[in-house]
Amino acid sequence: MILKETLRDIITSQRKELPLFEKGVEREICSQIQLEIPFALVLSGVRRCGKSTLLRQLMERLDSFYYLNFEDPRLVSFEVSDFQKLDEVFHEEYGDSEHYLFDEIQNVQKWELFVRAMLDKKKHFIITGSNASLLSRELGSRLTGRHLRQELFPFSFKESLKLTGEPEGVNSFKKYLVKGGFPEYLKVTLAEVLQELLNDILMRDIAVRHKLRNVRSIKEMALYLLTNVGKEFSYNSLKRMFNLGSTNSAISFVSYLEDSYLLFTIPKFDYSLKKQIINPKKVYSIDNGMSNTNSTSFSEDKGRMLENTVFQNLRRRHTDIYYFKEKNECDFVIKEGTKIKQAIQVCYELTEDNKEREIKGLTEAMNKFKLNKGLLLTYNQEDLLNIKKKEITIKPVWMWLLKKHQVK
């Protein structure tokens, strides 16, 4: 419960502060977002990836709007019943508007009740949140068919170039490979920025929200997984490694880390869903800079850094991503609809020593899924191979990220 006049003070002070924030680099998805759709638009993603900045960029396209950032500590006692007072203050201070913009709304329990009621009155909502599972649960229960989700990630390579002003090419990509794409870190390059961000995510988005007492174990697990991208793991191995009471604890911890967008896991492809669940998974980090600043070993393995960068770009566009492993291994196969449509191998440098292994993994996947074209991504090599009527395009990752390539 919160007083109406307190709400008024918060709303007006936040509104006055909006012009003080930098507009920032326009995100690639900004121009694609439609503001007049009869749905709640949900912008979700890891903390500090730029959701609030994107929200402010979208404000520029609106003649009028209501705005509230629920991260404000003065709103800690805000309850679902306070939405009525909130709406009254909005109208009293800013007149009539069709658009509601809410930042980090997952901090309010049952917020979806208000959103649903206002959608029925033909209002428009843009909402941000940092917890995938929490948002999905609330959206699924109350807003089924009434919302669209747009995930936001740290800066892409192209967006980072807009921020730094550097020319596109292998030299600027070399920096991006190490630094990643968190905007604040790219501006100041202080390791403490991403170290504190990791602590924030672990404490505020995970430990507090899930009432965890064993904070040390989940932090140790997070650091382990963030620095072992591209490697297989099983829940049983995590249970033993971190002395957890049960495998279910390991499953829960990983799900919390995924919900906060700190990391992602992908399964080994199998037509059997049961086998997909049982088989070891691979883990990838939200950002190379996040992994580098919180580890002493990650930056030493350029191959895994490159693979993680490829995954991050794939994840921006696809949700059904798997790794393939039979006689040989292929890093990524992409499912679209009911079929695997792409096979992608990542190799930092293709040499005579590793060429056979890398190509065998890719061609085995191509044969398995009847694909005529495959993609082999490298740090800075370009070539085209034709093997038994199969075409393999070899391309530098930086060119692929900038869409300077023909193969998807």
LINBELBEL-V503834 format. One record per pair of residues at least 6 apart in sequence whose C-alpha atoms are under 6 Angstrom apart, sorted by sequence separation. I is the first residue (numbers start at 1). J is the second residue. D is the distance in whole Angstrom. If there is no record, write none. Layout:
<<I,J,D> <I,J,D>>
//
This chain:
<<258,264,6> <270,276,6> <292,298,6> <324,330,5> <334,340,5> <335,341,6> <385,391,6> <292,299,6> <334,341,6> <385,392,5> <239,247,6> <323,331,5> <334,342,5> <384,392,6> <267,276,6> <323,332,5> <333,342,6> <384,393,5> <322,332,6> <323,333,6> <333,343,4> <384,394,6> <236,247,6> <239,250,6> <322,333,5> <332,343,6> <383,394,5> <235,247,6> <332,344,5> <382,394,5> <321,334,5> <382,395,5> <267,281,5> <331,345,5> <381,395,6> <235,250,6> <266,281,6> <320,335,5> <330,345,6> <381,396,5> <266,282,5> <380,396,4> <265,282,5> <373,390,6> <375,392,6> <377,394,6> <379,396,5> <265,283,4> <372,390,5> <373,391,5> <374,392,5> <375,393,5> <376,394,5> <377,395,5> <378,396,5> <379,397,6> <264,283,6> <373,392,6> <377,396,6> <378,397,6> <264,284,5> <377,397,6> <263,284,6> <263,285,4> <106,129,6> <263,286,5> <101,125,6> <103,127,6> <104,128,5> <105,129,6> <262,286,5> <98,123,5> <99,124,5> <100,125,5> <101,126,5> <102,127,5> <103,128,5> <104,129,4> <98,124,6> <99,125,6> <101,127,6> <155,181,4> <154,181,5> <154,182,5> <349,378,6> <346,376,6> <348,378,5> <80,111,6> <330,361,5> <343,374,6> <344,375,5> <345,376,5> <346,377,5> <347,378,5> <348,379,5> <65,97,6> <329,361,5> <330,362,5> <344,376,6> <64,97,6> <69,102,6> <70,103,6> <328,361,5> <65,99,5> <66,100,5> <67,101,5> <68,102,5> <69,103,4> <70,104,6> <65,100,6> <66,101,6> <67,102,6> <70,105,6> <307,346,6> <303,348,5> <234,280,5> <233,280,5> <232,280,6> <233,281,6> <232,281,5> <232,282,4> <231,282,5> <230,282,6> <230,283,6> <269,322,5> <229,283,5> <268,322,6> <269,323,6> <229,284,5> <267,322,5> <268,323,5> <269,324,6> <266,322,5> <268,324,6> <226,285,5> <227,291,6> <226,291,5> <227,298,5> <1,77,6> <2,78,6> <1,78,6> <1,79,6> <4,85,6> <42,126,6> <43,127,6> <44,128,6> <46,130,5> <40,125,5> <41,126,5> <42,127,5> <43,128,5> <44,129,5> <45,130,5> <42,128,6> <44,130,6> <194,290,6> <191,293,5> <49,153,6> <49,154,5> <41,147,6> <45,151,6> <39,146,5> <40,147,4> <41,148,5> <42,149,5> <43,150,5> <44,151,5> <45,152,5> <180,287,5> <39,147,5> <41,149,6> <42,150,6> <43,151,6> <180,288,5> <180,289,4> <179,289,4> <178,289,6> <133,259,5> <132,259,5> <131,259,5> <131,260,5> <49,182,6> <46,261,5>>
//
